[in-house]
Amino acid sequence: MQDTVTEERIDRYLAITARALDKLKVVTPERSFSKRLADDFLNMATSYYSDAKHFREEGDFVTAFAAVNYAHGWIDCGARLGLWDVDGDDQLFTLYE
């Protein structure tokens, strides 16, 4: 069991989350409540992802690891709720079925 957040490990998680952010497409109607949710979820995901990159650059791999996992949690939640199209990718995203 690995219990250390190494530079390689945080870089791997950052890369996975970057791929997920690049892949997702907001599919909610522009003037719907769902669009507001999609935008808010995406803002939270990108904010945590940005924080993770900042902490990684500062050498704080533990906080970076926490932030990137929060980012991906928001991404997965949006995918599972159907706020964005992820092209059925169940490797980068946690889907409902």
N, C-alpha and C positions, 0 to 999 in steps of 0.2 A: 504494500500500500504506500502510495506516495503522499506525504503530508507537507510538502514544501512547494511553495509557488515559485518556480524558477522563471528566469527570463524567457526560456523556450516555451514554457507552459502558458504564460500570460500572452505571449505573442501568438500562440496557436489559437487561444480563445478569442483574442481580438480579431484575428483573421476570419474565424468562423462567423463571428457577429458581423463583420464588415460584409462578408458574402451574403448573409441573410438580409442586411439592410439594402444592399444593391439589388437583390432579387425581388423583394416585395413590391407590389403595386397596389396603391389604394384603389378600391373598386366601389366605394360607397357613393351614392348620389350626392352631388355637390351641395345641395341645400338641406340635407337630411341631418337628423341628430346623429346618425351613425357616422357621418363625415366628420362631425365635431369630435366624436370618440376616436376615430381613426387618426385624425390630426393630433389629438392630445396624446394618444398612445405612442405615435411615432415621435412626437416631441420628447416624451419621457425617454424612449429608447435611445434617441440620438444624443440627448443630454447626458445620460448615464454612459453611453459609449464614449463621448467626448471626455467626460470625467475620467473614465478608465484609461484612455490614452494619456491624459495629463499625468495621472498618478504613475503610470508606467514610465513615462519620461523622467519623473522625479525619483524613480527607483523604488517606489512604494508598491511592490508587486501584490501584496496582500489586499490593499485597498483597491488597486486596479482590478484584481480578480473579483472582488465583491461587486464593483461597479459594472464590469462587463457581464456578470451573471444577472444583475438586475436589468441591464439593457436587454439581454436575450429573453428574460422573463416577460418583459413588455412586448417584445416582438412575437413570442409564442402566443401570448394571450390574444393579441390582435389577429394572428393567423387562425387561432382556434375559434374565435368569434366570427370570422369571415369578414373582417374589416379590410383585408387586402388579399389579393391573389398571390399565392406562392407556388403556383403551377404544380400543386400536389406533392411538393417536395417534403417528404417526411424524414429526411436526413438533417436538414437545416432547421426544420420547424416541428413543433409538436402539434399535430393535427387531431381533430376530433375522431375521425375514423380512418 
